[in-house]
Amino acid sequence: MHTTDFTKRLKIFTADDLPAAVFDEPVTVEIYAKNITWEIEELNGNLLLRGEECHFPNLTKISGSLSVDAANCSLPSLKTVEENFTLHCPAHLDQLKTVRGFFKCIIDFDFKSLETVGGSISLKKSNVTARNKRLVETRIVIPVKEQYDVKFLPQEGIFNIDIFGSDIIIPHNEIRGKINVYGKNVSFPYLEFLQGQISIECRDRNGHHFTHDFPVLKMITGHLKLDNTKVSFPELQEIKGNIQLGTGCYADFPLLENSGSISVNYNSGTRFPMLKNVDGNLQNQGETCHFISLEKVKGTYKTYNTIAPRLQEAGNLEMHTSIEFEHLKRINGKLTNAFRVNFKSLEYVNYYGDEKQNGSKLPALKEINFYLYQKEEHFEHLAKNIYFKVNDRMYLSKDKLIISGMPFNYVVHHQNYSIRKLVAILKLRHSSFQNFITREYERQWPQFDTPFFTKILERIEKLWNAVETLRLEELFESNDRNLRLFCFNYVGVGNLMNYLNAEKINEEEIDLHYNEYDHNGNKTQINKTNRYELYKIENRKLGINTWREADKYSYAVKCWCPSTKKEHWLWVEQQYSGNALIAIASTFRIHENIIPYIRCLKRQGDLLICELEKEVIPRGFPRALTVQEYFNLLEVET
């Protein structure tokens, strides 16, 4: 977007400074006076309003730019701004229809008549409407193919630009916008500040046998992206954004001290001799880079192909080589893949324990914030928060239950529940604390040999009689799917089916010949009639969302213990829901090559004992027994 260079400037401090006639030559008028009236009808130039309550009752057109930087100015007749428009304060602009240049408004405002904006729109998160429709930010990209095109760039440096030509010189001191460079030997000899992203890409098949020039650029507020190109930034000291080097790049940052994330791809090289702080991640897959001044990486630091002898602090430290850090004191995230590393000075780690550190030494370690107990480490006395992984989906601390299958460093921020809630869930299955210890803890839980876990067990025991069993209503009202699935393991199939009014879809009886044994082992054959019932329940009632109509239901078979007459329920898959006998037979699975050698089956609830005629090595795939196979082989059931 072309803007005129107004070399003549007129500053107005009182009403007496106002010119009596219109200007033949373009001029920039800066008004600092307050509460003045100027009867001008057209202005051949720019108008900058720095004084409050200025009034322009007859002004209809400004051939240059307008910037309203003071409150309560009135331009009731203004219809056209030929170049750029900026509104920083409330003003009377009811007739403004056309802005041919760039449009910037940083306040909430309603432009009642605005119809046309020729350039980019910048709103700074403000709520701006034009003719009752909300404006949205836009940026027009200006292509530069020849040096001649440069003179049409806005002088104030607010633009997006695609540079396709070679040997182009951009004369701006500051640029606020996005720069894409595709040509060769592009120079920014006076550019000191860039607010926006800059992307430099070489499209020459012969590679980057040229350089781009940024001799005085000191600061970039935005991202820097390079691809197959070579460039140097001799004066650049800070990038408030990320640096990304694609393949085939070389970049030199001799004075850069602060940057955002740094990512260097294959076949690329870079130099950062003065870099101290990385406000993001650091990853280098290119040539080995010596970060000889680097002290802090806020995000994840991957050590591959890097040397940072002065590093003192990192977010996550992901080791790829067995290098040592003489000065590293803090890891604010997690430490991974540390193989036989001596962290001589490391004092603090935020997450520790999810990855075994394979012989690494931490002689100076003073504190761990979140520690996943490892029997071999003995760091529990340094930990502020100790967690124990009971199984793949259950973590415990002294006062928290977390149900999640995520890695440890993510788990600690998941939804958690109190130990009281855990006790309420355990009581769904266990009639007493001792029953829990003998039937679940001793059989299924890891045995953590530490007093810190003993205290958790003691707390469970103390709460056992004081906590009520979890109500099923509470379970189904929960929005936490992980909690619901966890509780299903304790509720019992029968309780769920009865509570949700499952529908009985089949009932079968079968006459069986059982063997019974007395105390002396003498066998007696008896005849019994077993009854089995098959039920179905809609998955939506269980909180399970399914898309296919075929997956709409879950199924369970009910049977009765021959000795106690108590009912038992077992889940069965949909393909075995033809009738109740097929369902109960499907609960026994065994490798297909073993089936011909089964002499008999003996069942006690969920426990099935298979007695073979001879030893057989399992091969092939397990399958369910047919009804005939199952009941012909079943000899004992209790």
C-alpha positions in Angstrom: 0.0 0.0 0.0 1.6 3.2 -1.2 2.0 6.1 1.3 3.3 9.6 0.5 6.4 10.9 2.2 5.3 14.1 3.9 8.6 15.9 4.5 6.8 19.1 5.7 5.5 18.9 9.3 3.3 21.4 11.1 2.7 21.3 14.8 -0.3 23.0 16.3 -0.1 24.0 20.0 -2.8 26.8 20.0 -5.6 27.9 17.8 -3.4 30.7 16.5 -1.1 28.2 14.9 -3.8 26.9 12.6 -3.0 27.8 8.9 -5.4 30.2 7.2 -5.2 28.5 3.8 -5.1 25.0 2.3 -1.8 23.4 1.4 -0.6 23.0 -2.1 2.1 20.6 -1.1 1.5 17.5 1.1 2.0 18.1 4.8 1.8 16.3 8.1 -0.3 18.3 10.7 0.2 17.3 14.4 -2.4 19.0 16.7 -1.5 19.1 20.4 -3.9 21.9 21.2 -7.1 21.1 23.0 -10.6 22.1 22.3 -10.0 23.9 19.0 -12.0 24.1 15.8 -10.6 24.0 12.3 -13.0 24.8 9.4 -10.9 23.0 6.8 -12.8 20.9 4.2 -10.0 18.8 2.7 -6.5 18.1 4.0 -3.7 17.4 1.5 -1.6 15.3 3.9 -1.6 13.5 7.3 -3.6 14.5 10.4 -2.3 13.4 13.8 -4.7 14.4 16.7 -2.8 14.6 20.0 -5.1 17.1 21.7 -8.5 16.3 23.2 -11.9 17.6 22.0 -10.7 19.0 18.6 -13.5 19.8 16.2 -13.5 19.5 12.3 -17.1 20.2 11.3 -16.5 20.5 7.6 -13.6 18.1 6.9 -14.7 15.5 4.4 -11.5 14.1 3.0 -7.9 13.4 4.1 -5.5 12.6 1.3 -3.0 11.0 3.6 -3.4 9.2 6.9 -5.4 9.9 10.1 -4.4 9.0 13.6 -6.8 9.8 16.5 -4.7 9.7 19.6 -6.7 11.9 21.9 -10.2 11.6 23.3 -13.5 13.1 22.1 -12.4 14.6 18.8 -15.1 15.3 16.3 -15.0 14.7 12.6 -18.7 14.5 11.8 -18.4 15.1 8.0 -15.3 13.0 7.3 -16.0 10.3 4.6 -12.7 9.3 3.1 -9.2 8.6 4.4 -7.0 8.0 1.3 -4.2 6.2 3.2 -4.0 4.7 6.7 -6.4 5.1 9.7 -5.6 4.6 13.4 -8.1 5.0 16.2 -6.8 5.0 19.8 -9.5 7.0 21.5 -13.2 7.6 21.1 -14.2 10.1 18.4 -17.2 11.3 16.3 -16.8 9.6 12.9 -20.4 8.8 11.9 -19.9 9.5 8.2 -16.6 7.7 7.6 -17.1 5.4 4.6 -13.7 4.6 3.1 -10.2 3.9 4.3 -8.0 3.0 1.4 -5.0 2.0 3.4 -4.4 0.1 6.6 -7.0 0.2 9.4 -6.2 0.0 13.1 -8.5 0.3 16.0 -7.6 -0.7 19.6 -10.8 0.3 21.3 -14.4 -1.0 21.1 -16.1 1.2 18.5 -19.1 1.3 16.1 -18.4 2.7 12.7 -21.9 3.5 11.5 -21.1 4.1 7.8 -17.8 2.3 7.1 -18.0 0.4 3.8 -14.5 -0.1 2.5 -11.0 -0.9 3.9 -8.3 -1.2 1.3 -5.5 -2.6 3.5 -5.0 -4.8 6.5 -7.3 -4.6 9.5 -5.7 -4.7 13.0 -8.1 -4.7 16.0 -6.0 -5.7 19.1 -8.8 -7.9 20.5 -11.2 -4.9 20.5 -14.9 -5.3 19.6 -15.3 -3.2 16.4 -18.4 -3.1 14.2 -19.1 -1.5 10.8 -22.6 -1.0 9.7 -23.8 -3.4 12.4 -21.4 -6.2 11.3 -18.3 -7.2 13.3 -14.9 -6.5 11.8 -12.3 -9.2 11.8 -8.5 -8.8 11.5 -7.0 -9.2 8.1 -3.6 -8.7 6.6 -2.9 -8.1 2.9 0.4 -9.5 1.6 2.4 -7.2 -0.6 4.5 -8.9 -3.2 8.0 -7.5 -4.1 9.5 -8.8 -7.3 11.7 -5.8 -8.2 13.4 -3.0 -6.3 10.8 -0.6 -7.8 8.0 -2.4 -5.7 9.7 -1.4 -2.5 8.7 2.3 -2.7 5.0 1.3 -2.4 5.6 -0.2 1.0 3.9 1.8 3.9 6.5 4.1 5.4 5.5 3.3 9.0 6.4 -0.3 8.4 3.0 -1.9 9.0 2.6 -4.6 6.3 3.0 -8.2 5.3 5.4 -8.8 2.5 6.5 -11.7 0.2 9.9 -11.0 -1.4 10.3 -13.0 -4.6 13.0 -10.8 -6.2 16.7 -11.0 -5.7 19.1 -8.2 -4.6 16.3 -6.4 -2.9 16.9 -3.7 -0.3 14.2 -2.9 2.3 15.0 0.5 3.8 12.7 0.4 6.9 13.9 0.8 10.5 11.0 -1.0 11.9 8.5 -3.5 10.4 5.3 -4.8 12.0 4.1 -7.7 10.0 5.0 -11.0 8.4 8.0 -11.2 6.1 8.5 -14.1 3.7 11.8 -14.1 1.7 12.1 -16.3 -1.3 14.7 -14.4 -3.4 18.5 -14.2 -3.2 20.7 -11.6 -1.4 17.9 -9.7 0.2 19.1 -6.9 2.5 17.5 -5.0 5.4 20.4 -2.5 6.1 18.5 -0.3 8.5 16.1 -2.7 10.2 16.5 -2.7 14.0 13.1 -4.0 15.1 10.7 -6.6 13.7 7.3 -7.4 15.2 6.0 -10.5 13.4 7.2 -13.7 11.8 10.1 -13.8 9.4 10.5 -16.8 7.1 13.4 -17.2 4.7 13.4 -20.0 2.2 15.8 -20.8 -0.7 14.1 -22.1 -3.8 17.3 -22.3 -5.9 18.1 -25.8 -7.0 21.8 -25.1 -6.5 21.3 -24.4 -2.8 22.1 -21.3 -0.8 25.2 -19.9 -2.5 24.2 -16.4 -1.3 23.4 -14.7 2.0 20.8 -12.3 3.4 21.8 -9.2 5.3 20.4 -8.0 8.7 23.4 -5.9 9.9 21.7 -3.9 12.6 18.6 -6.0 13.6 18.5 -6.1 17.4 15.2 -7.6 18.3 12.5 -9.8 16.8 9.1 -10.1 18.5 7.8 -13.2 16.5 9.1 -16.4 15.1 12.1 -17.0 12.8 11.9 -19.8 10.3 14.7 -20.8 7.9 14.7 -23.4 5.2 17.7 -24.3 3.0 19.3 -21.0 3.5 22.2 -19.2 5.0 21.9 -16.0 7.1 23.7 -14.1 9.8 22.3 -11.8 12.5 25.4 -10.0 13.8 23.5 -7.6 16.2 20.5 -9.6 17.2 20.2 -9.8 20.9 16.7 -11.1 21.6 14.0 -13.1 19.9 10.6 -13.2 21.6 9.5 -16.1 19.5 10.9 -19.4 18.2 13.8 -20.3 15.9 13.2 -23.1 13.5 15.9 -24.3 11.1 14.7 -26.7 8.4 17.1 -28.9 6.4 20.2 -27.5 4.7 20.5 -24.3 6.8 23.3 -22.4 8.5 22.5 -19.4 10.8 24.9 -17.4 13.0 23.7 -15.5 16.1 26.9 -14.1 17.6 25.2 -11.8 20.1 21.8 -13.5 20.8 21.2 -13.9 24.5 17.5 -14.7 24.8 15.1 -16.7 22.5 12.1 -18.8 22.4 12.2 -22.5 21.4 15.0 -23.6 19.1 14.6 -26.5 16.7 17.4 -27.4 14.3 16.7 -30.1 11.6 19.0 -32.5 9.8 22.0 -31.2 7.7 21.8 -27.8 9.4 24.2 -25.9 11.6 24.0 -22.9 13.8 26.1 -20.9 16.3 24.9 -19.4 19.6 28.0 -18.3 21.5 26.2 -15.8 23.8 22.8 -17.5 24.2 21.9 -17.7 27.9 18.1 -18.3 28.1 15.8 -20.4 26.0 12.2 -19.6 26.8 10.9 -22.8 25.4 12.3 -26.1 24.0 15.7 -26.9 22.7 16.3 -29.6 20.1 19.2 -30.1 17.6 19.2 -32.8 15.0 21.8 -31.1 12.9 25.5 -30.5 13.4 26.8 -30.5 17.0 26.2 -27.1 18.6 28.2 -25.8 21.5 25.9 -23.6 23.7 28.9 -22.4 25.8 26.9 -19.7 27.6 23.5 -21.4 28.0 22.2 -21.3 31.6 18.5 -22.0 31.4 16.0 -23.9 29.1 12.5 -23.3 30.3 10.9 -26.2 28.3 12.3 -29.6 27.2 16.0 -29.8 26.5 17.0 -32.8 24.3 20.7 -33.2 24.6 21.4 -34.9 21.3 24.2 -33.1 19.4 24.4 -30.3 21.9 27.0 -29.3 24.6 25.9 -26.9 27.3 28.6 -27.0 30.0 27.1 -24.1 32.0 23.5 -25.2 32.1 22.0 -24.5 35.5 18.3 -25.1 35.0 16.0 -27.0 32.6 12.3 -27.8 32.3 12.4 -31.4 31.1 15.8 -32.9 30.5 15.8 -35.7 27.9 19.2 -37.3 27.8 20.5 -38.8 24.5 24.2 -39.0 25.4 26.0 -39.7 28.6 27.2 -36.1 29.0 27.6 -34.5 32.4 26.5 -31.2 33.7 28.8 -29.6 36.2 26.5 -26.8 37.2 23.0 -28.1 36.7 20.9 -27.5 39.8 17.2 -27.7 38.9 15.0 -29.8 36.6 11.6 -28.3 36.8 10.0 -31.1 34.9 11.1 -34.7 34.5 14.5 -36.4 33.9 14.5 -39.2 31.3 17.0 -41.6 29.6 19.8 -40.7 32.0 22.2 -43.6 31.6 25.1 -43.7 34.1 25.2 -39.9 34.4 26.7 -38.2 37.5 24.6 -35.2 38.2 27.1 -33.7 40.6 25.3 -30.5 41.5 21.6 -31.4 40.8 19.5 -30.3 43.9 15.9 -30.4 42.7 13.8 -32.5 40.4 10.0 -31.9 39.9 9.1 -35.4 38.6 11.2 -38.5 39.3 10.6 -42.2 39.2 8.7 -43.0 36.0 11.9 -43.8 34.2 14.6 -45.9 35.7 17.8 -43.9 35.6 20.1 -46.8 35.0 23.0 -46.2 37.4 22.9 -42.4 37.4 24.2 -40.7 40.5 22.6 -37.7 42.3 24.9 -37.0 45.2 23.6 -33.4 45.8 19.9 -34.1 45.4 17.9 -32.3 48.1 14.3 -32.3 47.0 11.8 -34.1 44.7 8.4 -32.7 44.3 6.5 -35.6 42.8 8.2 -39.0 43.3 7.0 -42.3 42.0 8.3 -44.9 44.5 11.1 -47.1 43.2 12.4 -49.8 45.5 16.0 -49.4 44.3 16.3 -45.6 44.6 15.6 -44.9 48.3 14.6 -41.2 47.6 11.3 -41.3 49.4 12.8 -39.2 52.3 13.6 -36.4 49.9 10.2 -36.4 48.3 7.5 -33.8 49.0 4.8 -36.0 47.4 5.3 -39.8 47.2 3.1 -41.9 44.8 2.8 -45.6 44.5 1.8 -47.3 41.3 -0.6 -50.1 42.4 -1.4 -51.2 38.8 -1.6 -49.8 35.3 -4.5 -47.6 36.1 -4.2 -46.8 39.9 -1.8 -44.6 41.8 -1.9 -43.9 45.5 -0.4 -41.2 47.7 -0.9 -40.6 51.4 -4.1 -38.7 50.7 -5.0 -39.2 47.1 -6.3 -41.9 44.7 -5.7 -41.2 41.0 -7.2 -43.4 38.4 -5.3 -43.1 35.1 -3.2 -45.0 32.6 -1.1 -42.0 31.7 2.6 -41.6 32.4 3.4 -40.5 35.9 4.3 -36.8 35.2 0.9 -36.4 33.7 -1.0 -38.4 36.3 -0.2 -36.1 39.2 -2.3 -33.4 37.5 -5.3 -35.6 36.7 -8.5 -35.6 38.7 -7.9 -37.2 42.1 -10.0 -38.6 44.9 -9.6 -38.9 48.6 -8.6 -42.1 50.5 -12.1 -42.1 51.9 -13.4 -42.5 48.4 -11.1 -45.4 47.9 -12.4 -47.1 51.0 -16.0 -46.6 49.9 -15.1 -48.3 46.6 -13.2 -51.2 48.2 -16.3 -51.9 50.4 -18.3 -52.6 47.3 -16.4 -55.9 47.1 -15.0 -56.6 50.5 -17.0 -57.2 53.7 -14.1 -56.2 56.0 -10.6 -54.7 56.0 -9.2 -58.1 56.6 -11.1 -59.5 53.7 -9.5 -56.8 51.5 -6.1 -57.6 52.8 -6.3 -61.4 52.2 -8.4 -61.4 49.0 -7.0 -58.4 47.1 -4.0 -56.7 48.7 -1.9 -59.8 49.3 -2.9 -61.4 46.0 -3.0 -58.5 43.6 -1.2 -55.4 44.9 2.6 -54.9 44.8 4.3 -55.2 48.2 5.9 -51.9 48.9 8.4 -52.4 51.6 8.4 -48.8 53.0 6.8 -47.2 56.0 5.3 -44.5 53.7 3.0 -47.1 52.1 2.3 -48.8 55.5 0.8 -45.5 56.6 -1.6 -45.6 53.6 -2.7 -49.1 54.6 -3.1 -47.9 58.2 -5.2 -45.0 57.0 -7.4 -47.4 55.0 -7.9 -49.6 58.0 -8.7 -46.6 60.3 -11.4 -45.3 57.8 -12.9 -48.7 57.0 -15.7 -48.6 59.6 -16.2 -44.9 59.4 -16.9 -44.8 55.7 -20.1 -45.9 54.0 -20.0 -48.1 50.9 -20.2 -46.2 47.7 -23.8 -45.8 46.5 -24.4 -46.9 43.0 -26.3 -43.7 42.4 -23.1 -41.8 43.0 -21.2 -44.0 40.6 -23.6 -43.4 37.7 -23.9 -39.7 38.4 -20.1 -39.3 38.0 -18.8 -37.7 34.8 -15.4 -39.4 35.2 -15.3 -42.4 32.9 -12.1 -43.7 34.5 -13.8 -43.7 37.9 -16.9 -45.6 36.6 -14.8 -48.2 34.9 -12.6 -48.6 38.0 -15.7 -49.1 40.2 -17.2 -51.7 37.9 -14.4 -54.0 39.0 -15.7 -53.8 42.5 -19.5 -53.4 42.1 -20.0 -56.9 40.8 -22.0 -57.9 37.7 -25.1 -58.9 39.6 -25.3 -55.6 41.5 -25.1 -53.7 38.2 -27.6 -55.8 36.5 -30.1 -55.6 39.3 -29.6 -51.9 39.8 -30.1 -51.1 36.1 -33.0 -53.5 35.6 -31.3 -55.7 33.1 -33.6 -57.6 30.7 -33.7 -61.4 30.9 -33.6 -62.7 27.3 -33.1 -66.4 27.8 -33.4 -69.2 30.4 -32.1 -72.7 30.0 -31.9 -75.9 32.2 -29.7 -78.9 31.7 -29.4 -82.3 33.5 -25.9 -83.1 34.7 -24.1 -86.0 36.3 -21.7 -84.6 38.9 -19.1 -86.3 41.1 -19.0 -85.6 44.8 -16.2 -86.6 47.2 -16.4 -87.3 50.9 -13.7 -86.5 53.5 -11.9 -89.8 52.6 -11.9 -89.0 48.9 -14.5 -91.5 48.0 -16.4 -90.5 44.8 -20.2 -90.6 44.5 -22.1 -89.7 41.3 -25.2 -87.5 41.7 -27.7 -86.1 39.2 -28.6 -82.4 39.2 -30.5 -79.9 37.1 -28.6 -76.6 36.5 -30.4 -73.5 35.5 -28.8 -70.6 33.7 -30.2 -67.2 32.8 -29.0 -64.7 30.2 -29.4 -60.9 30.5 -28.7 -57.9 28.5 -28.2 -54.2 29.4 -28.0 -51.1 27.3 -24.4 -49.8 27.2 -25.6 -46.2 27.6 -26.8 -47.1 31.1 -23.3 -48.3 31.9 -21.9 -45.0 30.6 -20.4 -46.7 27.5 -20.9 -44.8 24.3 -21.1 -46.9 21.1 -21.7 -46.0 17.5 -22.7 -49.3 16.0 -26.2 -50.7 16.6 -24.6 -54.1 17.0 -22.7 -52.9 20.0 -25.7 -51.4 21.8 -25.9 -54.0 24.6 -23.7 -55.8 27.1 -24.5 -59.4 28.2 -24.2 -61.4 31.4 -25.1 -64.9 32.4 -26.4 -65.8 35.9 -25.9 -69.2 37.5 -26.2 -70.6 41.0 -23.6 -72.3 43.2 -24.7 -76.0 43.7 -23.5 -76.0 47.4 -24.4 -72.5 48.7 -27.3 -71.8 46.3 -25.9 -68.2 45.9 -26.3 -66.6 42.5 -23.2 -65.7 40.5 -22.9 -63.4 37.4 -20.4 -63.5 34.6 -19.9 -61.1 31.7 -20.1 -62.7 28.2 -19.4 -61.4 24.7 -22.1 -60.6 22.3 -21.2 -63.5 20.0 -22.0 -65.9 22.7 -25.4 -64.4 23.6 -27.4 -66.9 21.5 -28.7 -68.7 24.7 -27.7 -69.1 28.3 -25.9 -72.5 27.7 -23.7 -71.1 25.0 -23.0 -68.1 27.3 -21.8 -70.2 30.3 -19.7 -72.5 28.1 -18.0 -69.5 26.5 -16.5 -68.5 29.9 -14.0 -71.4 29.6 -11.2 -70.6 27.0 -8.3 -72.8 26.1 -5.9 -73.4 23.2 -7.6 -75.4 20.5 -5.0 -78.1 20.3 -5.5 -79.0 24.0 -9.2 -79.6 23.8 -9.0 -83.2 22.5 -6.8 -84.1 25.5 -9.0 -82.7 28.3 -10.1 -85.5 30.6 -12.5 -83.4 32.8 -13.2 -79.9 34.1 -13.7 -78.8 37.7 -15.1 -75.4 38.5 -15.3 -73.3 41.6 -16.8 -69.9 40.7 -14.4 -68.1 38.4 -11.7 -70.8 39.0 -11.6 -73.5 36.3 -9.3 -76.6 36.7 -8.6 -78.5 33.5 -7.3 -82.1 34.0 -5.5 -83.4 30.9 -5.0 -87.0 29.8 -1.3 -86.1 29.0 0.9 -83.1 28.9 0.3 -80.9 25.8 2.1 -77.7 24.7 -0.4 -75.0 23.9 -0.4 -74.0 20.2 -2.7 -71.9 18.0 -5.4 -69.7 19.3 -7.6 -70.0 22.5 -11.3 -70.5 21.8 -14.4 -71.0 23.9 -15.8 -74.5 24.4 -19.0 -75.5 22.8 -22.1 -76.4 24.9 -21.5 -80.1 24.3 -17.8 -79.9 25.1 -18.3 -77.9 28.2 -21.0 -79.9 29.9 -19.7 -83.3 28.8 -16.4 -82.5 30.4 -17.7 -80.8 33.6 -17.4 -83.2 36.5 -17.3 -81.0 39.6 -18.9 -77.6 40.3 -19.0 -75.7 43.6 
